[in-house]
Amino acid sequence: MPEPTTETRGRTGKPVLLLACGALAREVLALVEMNGWTHLDLHCLPAKLHLEPARIPDAVEEAVTRMRDAYDRVYVLYADCGTGGLLQARCDALGVEMIAGPHCYSFFEGNATFAAHDDEITSFYLTDFLVRQFDAFVWKPMGLDRHPQLRDQIFAHYETLVYLAQTDDPALDGAAEEAAARLGLAYERRSTGYGDLAPFMARAAQM
């Protein structure tokens, strides 16, 4: 990223760091461009850390410790993401703020709205990223490419695939509906946009 100008730096003359899950890269960059937040620098950790959530707190701590001196402030664009509260505790110890929510499905729909769906334990969620990366992050990690007969066991208690759409893209809609069919689930699409990610980043952008 180009060296920030005087007009695009944070309060201390340094830019602001957004340390994010790689699964959020497109959305974060879209919001940066949309709002002209040129003083926000994005650094992504590998999205595949989600396949081993226990590794996320250490990866976040290493990146914050290594990079924070170059920045005015650091914001962590991870929800809990299966760490059982360990990531929040680590961020608190580091003195950095992370976005609220149990996972990105929740903050994309809006945490309050998602929490109200307490009857959706039979729903399986995808975001734009997961639709694009369905094979890499769902089909293959679950072994369905090698053992397709496992599908009916793994998804025996699911009824609906819910696509939480950040964008209006007919190609993604089609891919999400195809994913639902591959999993043997009914299909539902909800247009969420960026949900709670947008106001969180707006607060991070304040100088």
C-alpha positions as CSV (number, residue, x, y, z in Angstrom):
1,M,0.0,0.0,0.0
2,P,1.4,3.5,-0.8
3,E,2.9,5.5,2.0
4,P,0.0,7.5,3.7
5,T,0.0,11.2,3.2
6,T,-0.3,13.7,6.1
7,E,-4.0,14.0,5.3
8,T,-4.6,10.2,5.6
9,R,-2.8,9.4,8.8
10,G,-4.3,8.6,12.2
11,R,-4.1,10.8,15.3
12,T,-0.4,10.1,15.9
13,G,0.6,10.6,12.3
14,K,0.5,6.9,11.7
15,P,-2.1,4.9,9.8
16,V,-4.6,2.5,11.5
17,L,-4.2,-1.2,11.2
18,L,-7.1,-3.6,10.4
19,L,-5.9,-7.1,11.3
20,A,-8.5,-9.3,9.6
21,C,-9.4,-12.9,8.7
22,G,-8.6,-13.5,5.0
23,A,-12.3,-14.4,4.5
24,L,-13.2,-10.8,5.0
25,A,-10.6,-9.2,2.6
26,R,-13.1,-8.4,-0.2
27,E,-15.6,-6.8,2.1
28,V,-13.1,-4.8,4.0
29,L,-11.4,-3.4,0.9
30,A,-14.9,-2.6,-0.6
31,L,-15.8,-0.6,2.5
32,V,-12.4,1.2,2.5
33,E,-12.8,2.2,-1.1
34,M,-16.5,3.1,-0.7
35,N,-15.8,5.5,2.2
36,G,-12.3,6.8,1.2
37,W,-10.7,5.4,4.4
38,T,-7.2,5.7,2.9
39,H,-5.6,5.8,6.4
40,L,-6.7,2.2,7.1
41,D,-4.2,-0.5,6.3
42,L,-5.5,-4.0,5.9
43,H,-3.4,-7.1,6.9
44,C,-5.0,-10.5,6.5
45,L,-4.2,-13.7,8.3
46,P,-4.9,-16.9,6.3
47,A,-8.6,-17.8,6.1
48,K,-7.7,-21.5,6.6
49,L,-7.0,-20.8,10.3
50,H,-10.8,-21.3,10.6
51,L,-10.1,-25.0,10.1
52,E,-8.1,-25.0,13.3
53,P,-9.7,-22.2,15.5
54,A,-7.3,-22.9,18.4
55,R,-4.5,-21.4,16.4
56,I,-6.3,-18.0,15.8
57,P,-5.4,-16.3,19.2
58,D,-1.7,-17.0,18.8
59,A,-1.7,-15.9,15.2
60,V,-3.5,-12.7,16.1
61,E,-1.1,-12.0,19.0
62,E,2.0,-12.6,16.9
63,A,0.7,-10.2,14.2
64,V,-0.3,-7.5,16.7
65,T,2.9,-7.7,18.6
66,R,5.0,-7.5,15.4
67,M,3.1,-4.7,13.7
68,R,1.6,-2.4,16.3
69,D,4.5,0.0,16.7
70,A,4.0,1.2,13.1
71,Y,0.3,2.1,13.6
72,D,-1.8,4.6,15.5
73,R,-4.3,1.9,16.5
74,V,-5.0,-1.7,15.8
75,Y,-8.5,-3.2,15.3
76,V,-9.1,-7.0,15.0
77,L,-11.6,-8.1,12.4
78,Y,-12.3,-11.5,13.8
79,A,-15.4,-12.6,15.7
80,D,-15.0,-15.4,18.3
81,C,-14.8,-17.8,15.4
82,G,-14.8,-21.0,17.5
83,T,-12.1,-19.9,20.0
84,G,-14.4,-20.2,23.0
85,G,-13.7,-16.7,24.3
86,L,-9.9,-17.1,24.0
87,L,-9.5,-14.6,21.2
88,Q,-11.4,-11.9,23.2
89,A,-9.3,-12.6,26.2
90,R,-6.1,-12.3,24.1
91,C,-7.3,-9.1,22.5
92,D,-8.2,-7.6,25.9
93,A,-4.7,-8.5,27.2
94,L,-3.1,-6.9,24.1
95,G,-5.3,-3.8,24.5
96,V,-6.9,-4.0,21.0
97,E,-10.5,-4.0,20.1
98,M,-12.1,-6.8,18.1
99,I,-15.5,-6.9,16.4
100,A,-18.3,-8.4,18.5
101,G,-20.1,-11.6,17.6
102,P,-19.7,-15.3,17.7
103,H,-18.8,-15.5,14.0
104,C,-19.0,-13.6,10.8
105,Y,-22.5,-15.0,10.0
106,S,-23.7,-13.1,13.0
107,F,-22.1,-9.8,12.4
108,F,-22.9,-9.8,8.7
109,E,-26.6,-10.2,9.5
110,G,-26.2,-7.9,12.5
111,N,-25.6,-9.5,15.9
112,A,-28.9,-8.4,17.3
113,T,-30.9,-9.8,14.3
114,F,-28.9,-13.1,14.2
115,A,-29.4,-13.6,17.9
116,A,-33.2,-13.3,17.4
117,H,-33.1,-16.4,15.2
118,D,-32.9,-18.8,18.1
119,D,-35.0,-21.3,16.1
120,E,-32.4,-21.7,13.4
121,I,-30.4,-24.6,14.8
122,T,-31.2,-26.5,11.6
123,S,-29.7,-23.9,9.3
124,F,-26.3,-24.1,7.7
125,Y,-24.8,-20.6,6.7
126,L,-22.7,-19.4,3.9
127,T,-21.3,-15.9,3.1
128,D,-20.0,-14.6,-0.2
129,F,-16.6,-15.9,0.7
130,L,-17.8,-19.4,1.5
131,V,-19.9,-19.6,-1.6
132,R,-16.8,-18.8,-3.7
133,Q,-14.7,-21.2,-1.7
134,F,-17.3,-23.9,-1.0
135,D,-15.2,-26.8,-2.2
136,A,-12.0,-25.6,-0.3
137,F,-13.8,-24.7,3.0
138,V,-16.8,-27.0,3.2
139,W,-16.8,-29.9,0.7
140,K,-13.2,-31.1,1.0
141,P,-12.5,-30.4,4.7
142,M,-15.6,-32.5,5.5
143,G,-14.3,-35.3,3.3
144,L,-17.3,-35.2,1.0
145,D,-15.0,-35.2,-2.1
146,R,-13.7,-38.6,-1.0
147,H,-16.7,-40.0,0.9
148,P,-19.9,-38.5,-0.5
149,Q,-21.9,-41.0,1.6
150,L,-21.0,-38.9,4.7
151,R,-23.2,-36.1,3.5
152,D,-26.4,-37.5,4.9
153,Q,-24.7,-38.3,8.2
154,I,-23.1,-34.9,8.7
155,F,-26.2,-32.9,7.6
156,A,-28.8,-35.2,9.1
157,H,-30.1,-32.5,11.4
158,Y,-29.8,-29.6,9.0
159,E,-32.8,-28.5,6.9
160,T,-31.8,-25.2,5.2
161,L,-28.8,-23.6,3.7
162,V,-29.0,-19.9,4.4
163,Y,-26.9,-17.7,2.1
164,L,-26.1,-14.4,3.8
165,A,-25.3,-12.3,0.8
166,Q,-23.0,-9.3,1.1
167,T,-23.5,-8.4,-2.6
168,D,-26.1,-8.8,-5.3
169,D,-24.4,-11.2,-7.7
170,P,-26.5,-13.6,-9.7
171,A,-23.5,-15.9,-10.2
172,L,-23.0,-16.2,-6.5
173,D,-26.7,-16.7,-6.0
174,G,-26.6,-19.6,-8.5
175,A,-23.5,-21.1,-6.8
176,A,-25.1,-20.9,-3.4
177,E,-28.3,-22.6,-4.6
178,E,-26.1,-25.3,-6.2
179,A,-24.3,-25.8,-2.9
180,A,-27.6,-26.3,-1.1
181,A,-28.6,-28.9,-3.6
182,R,-25.2,-30.7,-3.2
183,L,-25.8,-30.8,0.6
184,G,-29.4,-32.0,0.2
185,L,-30.8,-28.8,1.9
186,A,-33.5,-26.3,1.2
187,Y,-32.3,-22.9,0.0
188,E,-32.8,-19.5,1.5
189,R,-31.1,-16.2,0.5
190,R,-30.9,-13.1,2.8
191,S,-29.4,-9.9,1.6
192,T,-27.4,-8.6,4.6
193,G,-24.8,-6.3,3.0
194,Y,-21.9,-5.7,5.4
195,G,-24.0,-5.7,8.6
196,D,-22.1,-4.7,11.8
197,L,-18.8,-4.7,9.9
198,A,-19.5,-1.3,8.4
199,P,-20.1,0.6,11.7
200,F,-17.2,-1.1,13.3
201,M,-14.9,0.0,10.5
202,A,-16.4,3.5,10.6
203,R,-15.4,3.7,14.3
204,A,-11.9,2.5,13.5
205,A,-11.6,5.1,10.8
206,Q,-12.3,8.0,13.1
207,M,-9.3,10.3,13.4
